[in-house]
Amino acid sequence: MSEEMICHFGKHEGERMGEIPSGYLRWAIENIDPVPLPKYRKNEDGTSKSIEEVNQMEADMRSFLSEAEDELKRREEDGE
């Protein structure tokens, strides 16, 4: 990975992938559905986000979960 991913949500928002505890990465992989819930499909003013915005949110979450899997594999290979 050329640039380490930054978490964009939740408890570890703003942290680099390598700084996030393995337990949280496992939890995210096992529990997070990348499709945004209806409440996240709206803007702060209550208007609906565009299809493109919702699709981008899903793509970002899929990317995060994929990177989390890769990071866990790397840690296992390194004996961490």
N, C-alpha and C positions, 0 to 999 in steps of 0.2 A: 504494500500500500504506500503510495507516494506521500500522502498527507493523512495524518491520523484523524479519524472521524471524531467529531464533537457531538456529544449527546444533546439532543434538541428538545427534551421533554423530561418531566418528572423529577424525582429525587436527585438525580445526577446531571441535571441540565447544566450545560456549559463545561462539563468535564470531558477530557480526552478519553477515548476508548480504553487505552492502557491504564488509566487511573481508576476505572470503574471496577468494583469488586466482582470476582467471578460469580458469587452467589446471585448478585443482581442481574448479571448477564444471563445466567441460566434461567432465572425467574422470567426475564423479559422474553426469551426465546420460547419458553413453555406457555406463557400466559397472554402475550400481547397479540391481538389480531391487528394486522396492518391496515385494515379498512377503518377509516375514521368513524367514530360513533356520531350519531346525528347532532349531538350538542357541539361537536367540534367542526361541524360543517357550516357553522354560522359565524359571522363576524361579531365583534363586540357590540355593535349596535343592533344586532338581531337579524340583519339581512343575511341571506344565504350566500355562501362562498360560491365562486364559479366552479364549473365542472373541472376546469384546468387546475384550480387551486386544490380541490379535493383529490384529484388524481396525483398531484405533486406531493401532497401530504402522505398518501398511500405509498408512493414510490420512495419517499424519504424514509418511511418506517420500514419498508422491505429492505432497503439498503442498510439501515441500522441493524436490523436483525441478522442479515447476512454477515455483516462485519463482526457482530457479536459472536456468531458461530465460529468464524475464522479466528477471532481473538482467543476464544476458549480452546480451540484446537492447538493454537500456537503455545498457549500456556501449558497445556498437557504435554506437548512434545518437549517443552523446556523444563518439565518437571516442577512447574510452579503450582 
